[in-house]
């Protein structure tokens, strides 16, 4: 029989990748394994546009805020790739998104001995002091679970993805099949929507590109120094201990640091393009503000409707891209009947302790930890990279404490 794991990670995106590194670096041996249904590591591959940059500093990588001396840092990656001096000379805190994805892959390869790819988890149940579940045709037993099931694409009600209707997450995986489009529609007002508009405008010089959003214009992200304190590790403590009404106000105050906002440089670039086309007399970048998309058909036919005066513009689109964001995947959906033993608050939200552990009834003796789905308890950094390195350190220390209480001596399995 396989030894009981101290920690089983379900999902292997950046959050559980950072946790695997923390396990590798921990002073005490920890039996850990991670299970990912994809065949290889991947993170938002459909939006790895060539000129798209990260929106967080490279110092908020997988490790630095937890362990500044780690050999898994972005700077160590650059040294390994032979680009450290080039990056320093670049004088930029924000790497290309493709580069950061390559950094993730580089790190994932180094902890690959902890990961089972192509292993979908099912039939999770409580067993003894922990849990048992099926993954990749085997039964796995673990004292603690760490769920990092990520985000799910959000489409408007009544809209279904198809040949001509995409979510922006599939942009790069589908665009090569698009031949000389005449009309492209992009719905949304956030960073991904603005990037998609610019991408189509560049890639297809013969196409009219329609950007559709309810706002009067793209809104800039607030990345000022004081506002960015909402992403500080100390802010998690403050948010967690705050009354519910204060939490709601804080989320409202600082939503514009992350949600539905666009980098200022990209806003300016799109405005320059619109103005230039007005000057030369050929407009093909058409931004429809205070508008919505309606009457959407699977063949691409749709109507852009003004929210101000009700005016309607029919469009026969070759493709409609909904850059309408993501919603947290239900973190306990795969737990089956165990989900009913997880306690919830008066709004139906999971109760979560400060160390990211789900509150359960007494029949569940193992720990269930969340990476994501804790915005209501821990704040805006719940599913973001900004606090990942610190968060995984806190989760791992909690797991180790629980294991030490249950079994004084751990044996390493690496």
C-alpha positions in Angstrom: 0.0 0.0 0.0 1.2 3.5 -0.8 2.2 5.6 2.2 -0.4 8.1 3.5 0.5 11.5 2.1 0.7 14.5 4.5 -0.6 16.7 1.7 -2.4 16.0 -1.6 -2.8 19.0 -3.9 -5.7 18.9 -6.3 -4.9 21.1 -9.4 -1.5 22.2 -10.4 -1.6 25.8 -11.6 0.7 28.6 -10.2 -0.8 28.3 -6.6 -0.1 24.6 -6.1 3.2 24.9 -8.0 4.3 27.5 -5.4 3.2 25.1 -2.7 5.2 22.2 -4.3 8.3 24.5 -4.2 7.6 25.4 -0.5 7.4 21.6 0.2 10.7 21.1 -1.6 12.3 23.9 0.5 10.8 23.1 3.8 13.2 22.2 6.7 11.1 19.1 7.6 10.3 16.3 5.2 6.7 16.4 4.0 5.0 13.7 2.0 3.3 15.6 -0.8 1.9 14.9 -4.2 -0.1 17.0 -6.6 -2.7 15.8 -9.2 -3.5 17.7 -12.4 -5.9 16.6 -15.0 -4.0 18.4 -17.8 -1.3 16.5 -19.5 1.3 19.2 -18.8 1.6 22.5 -16.9 -0.4 25.3 -18.5 -1.6 28.7 -17.4 -3.9 30.9 -19.5 -2.3 29.6 -22.7 -5.0 31.2 -24.9 -4.0 34.7 -23.8 -0.2 34.5 -24.0 -0.1 37.3 -26.5 3.4 38.2 -27.7 3.4 41.8 -26.3 1.2 41.3 -23.3 2.9 42.0 -20.0 2.3 40.9 -16.4 0.4 43.2 -14.2 2.4 42.4 -11.1 6.0 42.9 -10.3 8.4 40.1 -11.1 9.3 40.1 -7.4 5.8 38.7 -6.7 6.9 35.4 -8.2 6.4 31.9 -6.8 8.8 32.3 -3.9 10.5 35.7 -3.2 8.1 37.1 -0.7 8.3 33.9 1.3 11.9 33.1 0.7 14.1 35.8 -0.9 17.0 33.4 -1.2 15.1 30.7 -3.1 16.7 29.1 -6.2 13.2 29.0 -7.7 12.9 32.8 -8.1 12.3 34.6 -11.3 15.8 36.0 -11.1 17.3 32.5 -10.9 15.2 31.6 -13.9 16.6 34.5 -15.8 20.1 33.5 -14.9 19.4 30.0 -16.0 18.0 31.2 -19.4 21.0 33.6 -19.9 18.9 36.8 -19.8 19.5 38.2 -16.3 21.7 41.1 -17.5 19.4 41.8 -20.4 16.4 42.0 -18.0 18.3 44.3 -15.7 19.1 46.6 -18.6 15.5 46.6 -19.7 14.6 48.5 -16.5 11.1 47.0 -16.2 9.3 45.4 -13.3 6.7 43.7 -15.5 7.9 40.8 -17.6 6.2 39.6 -20.7 3.3 37.2 -19.9 4.9 34.6 -22.2 8.1 34.9 -20.3 6.4 34.4 -16.9 4.7 31.4 -18.3 8.0 30.0 -19.3 9.2 30.7 -15.8 6.3 28.7 -14.4 7.1 25.8 -16.7 10.8 26.0 -15.7 9.8 25.8 -12.0 7.2 23.0 -12.6 9.8 20.9 -14.3 12.1 21.0 -11.2 9.3 19.8 -8.9 7.8 17.4 -11.5 8.6 14.4 -9.2 5.8 15.7 -6.9 3.2 15.8 -9.7 0.9 13.3 -11.4 -0.3 14.8 -14.7 -3.3 13.5 -16.6 -4.8 12.4 -13.3 -8.4 13.6 -12.6 -9.5 13.3 -9.0 -12.8 11.7 -8.1 -14.6 9.8 -5.3 -13.2 11.9 -2.5 -14.2 10.6 0.9 -13.2 11.0 4.5 -11.3 8.0 5.8 -9.6 7.7 9.2 -7.6 10.8 10.1 -7.8 12.1 6.5 -9.1 11.3 3.1 -9.0 8.8 0.3 -9.7 9.5 -3.4 -9.2 8.1 -6.9 -6.7 9.6 -9.3 -5.2 8.2 -12.4 -6.5 4.7 -11.7 -5.2 4.5 -8.2 -6.4 5.1 -4.7 -4.6 7.8 -2.8 -4.8 8.5 0.9 -3.8 11.8 2.4 -4.2 13.6 5.8 -4.8 17.0 4.2 -6.1 18.2 0.9 -5.2 21.5 -0.8 -7.7 22.5 -3.5 -6.5 24.8 -6.2 -9.2 24.2 -8.9 -8.8 27.6 -10.5 -11.3 29.7 -12.3 -14.0 29.0 -14.8 -14.8 31.1 -17.9 -17.8 33.3 -17.5 -20.2 33.7 -20.4 -23.4 35.8 -20.3 -26.6 33.9 -19.6 -28.0 32.3 -22.8 -24.7 32.5 -24.6 -22.9 29.2 -25.5 -19.4 28.9 -26.9 -19.2 27.6 -30.5 -17.4 27.9 -33.8 -18.0 31.6 -34.0 -18.5 32.4 -30.3 -15.5 32.2 -28.1 -14.4 33.1 -24.6 -11.1 35.0 -24.7 -9.4 32.1 -22.9 -9.5 30.3 -26.3 -8.2 33.2 -28.3 -4.8 31.9 -29.4 -5.9 28.3 -29.7 -8.7 29.1 -32.2 -7.5 32.2 -34.0 -5.4 30.3 -36.6 -8.6 28.8 -38.0 -10.0 32.3 -38.7 -9.4 33.3 -42.3 -9.5 36.9 -43.3 -12.5 38.0 -41.1 -14.5 41.0 -42.1 -16.2 41.7 -38.8 -14.9 40.9 -35.3 -16.8 41.7 -32.1 -15.1 41.8 -28.7 -17.4 42.1 -25.6 -15.9 43.4 -22.3 -14.2 46.4 -20.7 -11.3 44.8 -18.8 -7.7 44.2 -19.7 -8.3 41.0 -21.6 -11.0 42.7 -23.7 -8.7 45.6 -24.6 -5.9 43.2 -25.4 -8.2 41.2 -27.7 -9.3 44.3 -29.5 -5.7 45.4 -30.1 -4.8 41.9 -31.1 -7.5 41.5 -33.8 -6.9 45.1 -35.0 -3.2 44.2 -35.6 -3.6 40.7 -36.9 -6.3 41.4 -39.5 -5.8 44.7 -41.2 -8.8 44.2 -43.4 -11.3 43.6 -40.6 -13.5 45.9 -38.7 -13.1 45.4 -35.0 -16.0 46.3 -32.7 -15.4 46.7 -29.0 -18.6 46.6 -27.0 -18.9 47.7 -23.3 -21.4 49.2 -21.0 -19.0 51.9 -19.6 -18.3 55.2 -21.3 -14.8 54.1 -21.9 -12.1 51.8 -20.8 -11.2 52.5 -17.1 -7.6 52.6 -16.0 -6.3 50.2 -13.3 -5.3 51.8 -10.1 -1.8 50.6 -9.6 -0.7 53.5 -7.3 1.6 52.7 -4.4 -1.0 53.3 -1.7 -3.8 51.3 -3.5 -1.4 48.4 -4.0 -1.3 47.9 -0.2 -4.5 46.0 -0.6 -2.2 43.2 -2.0 0.2 43.3 1.0 0.4 40.1 3.2 -0.5 42.3 6.2 -3.7 43.4 4.4 -4.9 39.7 4.5 -4.8 39.8 8.4 -6.6 43.1 8.5 -9.3 42.0 6.0 -9.9 38.7 7.7 -10.5 40.3 11.1 -12.7 43.1 9.8 -16.5 43.2 10.2 -18.5 42.1 7.2 -19.6 45.6 6.3 -16.0 46.8 6.3 -15.0 43.9 4.0 -17.7 44.9 1.6 -16.6 48.5 1.5 -12.9 47.6 1.0 -13.8 45.4 -1.9 -15.8 48.2 -3.4 -13.1 50.8 -2.8 -10.3 48.7 -4.4 -12.1 46.6 -7.1 -10.4 49.0 -9.6 -7.0 47.6 -8.8 -8.0 44.3 -10.5 -11.5 44.0 -11.9 -12.8 45.4 -15.2 -9.8 47.8 -15.6 -7.1 48.3 -18.2 -3.5 49.3 -18.2 -3.2 53.1 -18.9 -0.7 52.6 -21.8 -3.0 50.2 -23.6 -5.9 52.7 -23.2 -3.8 55.4 -24.7 -2.7 53.2 -27.6 -6.3 52.3 -28.5 -7.3 55.9 -28.4 -4.4 56.8 -30.7 -5.6 54.2 -33.2 -9.1 55.5 -33.1 -8.0 59.1 -33.6 -5.5 58.2 -36.4 -8.3 56.4 -38.3 -10.5 59.4 -38.0 -7.8 61.5 -39.4 -7.1 59.2 -42.4 -10.8 58.7 -43.0 -11.0 54.9 -42.7 -12.3 53.7 -39.4 -12.1 50.0 -38.7 -11.6 50.2 -34.9 -15.1 50.9 -33.6 -15.6 51.2 -29.9 -19.2 51.1 -28.8 -19.5 52.6 -25.3 -22.6 52.5 -23.2 -23.7 49.6 -25.3 -24.5 45.9 -25.0 -24.5 42.9 -27.4 -27.9 41.3 -27.9 -29.6 38.9 -30.3 -26.5 36.8 -30.4 -26.8 33.8 -32.8 -24.5 30.9 -33.2 -23.7 32.0 -36.8 -22.2 35.3 -35.6 -25.1 37.5 -36.3 -25.8 39.9 -33.4 -26.9 43.4 -32.6 -25.0 46.2 -30.8 -27.6 48.1 -28.8 -27.0 51.5 -27.2 -27.9 51.7 -23.6 -28.3 55.4 -23.9 -30.8 55.8 -26.7 -31.7 52.3 -27.7 -30.1 52.6 -31.2 -29.3 49.2 -32.8 -26.4 48.3 -35.1 -26.7 44.8 -36.7 -23.4 43.0 -37.2 -22.7 39.8 -39.1 -19.6 38.8 -37.2 -17.1 36.2 -38.3 -16.3 35.8 -34.6 -17.6 37.1 -31.3 -15.2 37.0 -28.4 -16.6 37.4 -24.9 -13.9 38.8 -22.6 -16.3 38.6 -19.8 -14.0 37.3 -17.1 -14.0 34.3 -14.9 -15.8 33.0 -11.8 -14.3 30.9 -9.1 -14.7 27.2 -9.6 -16.7 25.7 -6.8 -13.7 24.5 -4.6 -15.7 21.8 -2.9 -17.6 20.5 -6.0 -15.3 17.5 -6.4 -15.7 16.6 -2.7 -19.1 14.9 -3.3 -20.9 14.1 -0.1 -18.1 15.7 1.9 -19.2 19.1 0.7 -22.2 18.7 2.9 -19.9 18.5 5.9 -18.3 21.9 5.1 -19.8 24.7 7.2 -21.2 27.8 5.5 -22.1 31.3 6.7 -25.6 32.9 6.5 -24.9 33.8 2.9 -24.0 30.2 1.9 -20.3 30.9 1.6 -17.8 28.5 3.0 -16.4 29.3 6.4 -12.6 29.4 6.2 -10.1 29.8 9.0 -7.2 32.3 8.8 -4.8 29.5 7.6 -7.1 28.9 4.6 -8.7 25.7 6.0 -12.4 25.0 5.5 -14.4 24.7 8.7 -16.0 21.2 8.7 -18.0 19.2 11.2 -16.3 16.9 13.7 -16.7 13.9 11.5 -14.0 15.2 9.1 -10.6 14.8 10.8 -8.4 15.8 7.9 -7.8 19.4 6.8 -9.2 20.8 3.6 -7.3 23.9 2.4 -8.3 26.4 -0.3 -6.2 28.2 -2.8 -8.8 30.4 -4.3 -12.5 30.9 -3.4 -11.6 32.8 -0.3 -12.2 36.4 -1.4 -15.0 36.8 1.0 -12.8 35.9 4.0 -9.2 36.8 2.9 -9.7 39.6 0.4 -8.9 40.4 -3.2 -5.6 38.4 -3.2 -7.5 35.1 -2.9 -6.8 33.9 -6.4 -4.1 36.4 -7.5 -0.4 36.0 -7.8 0.4 38.9 -5.6 0.2 37.0 -2.3 0.8 33.4 -3.6 4.2 32.9 -2.1 3.2 34.0 1.3 -0.1 32.1 1.2 1.5 28.8 0.4 3.9 29.2 3.3 1.1 29.8 5.7 -0.8 26.7 4.4 2.2 24.5 4.6 3.0 25.6 8.1 -0.5 24.8 9.1 -0.3 21.3 7.5 3.0 20.6 9.2 1.5 21.5 12.6 -1.4 19.2 12.1 0.8 16.4 10.9 3.1 16.8 13.9 0.2 16.6 16.2 -1.0 13.4 14.6 2.4 11.7 13.9 5.5 13.0 15.6 8.0 11.6 13.1 7.6 12.1 9.4 9.3 10.1 6.7 10.2 11.8 3.6 8.9 10.7 0.2 10.5 12.8 -2.5 
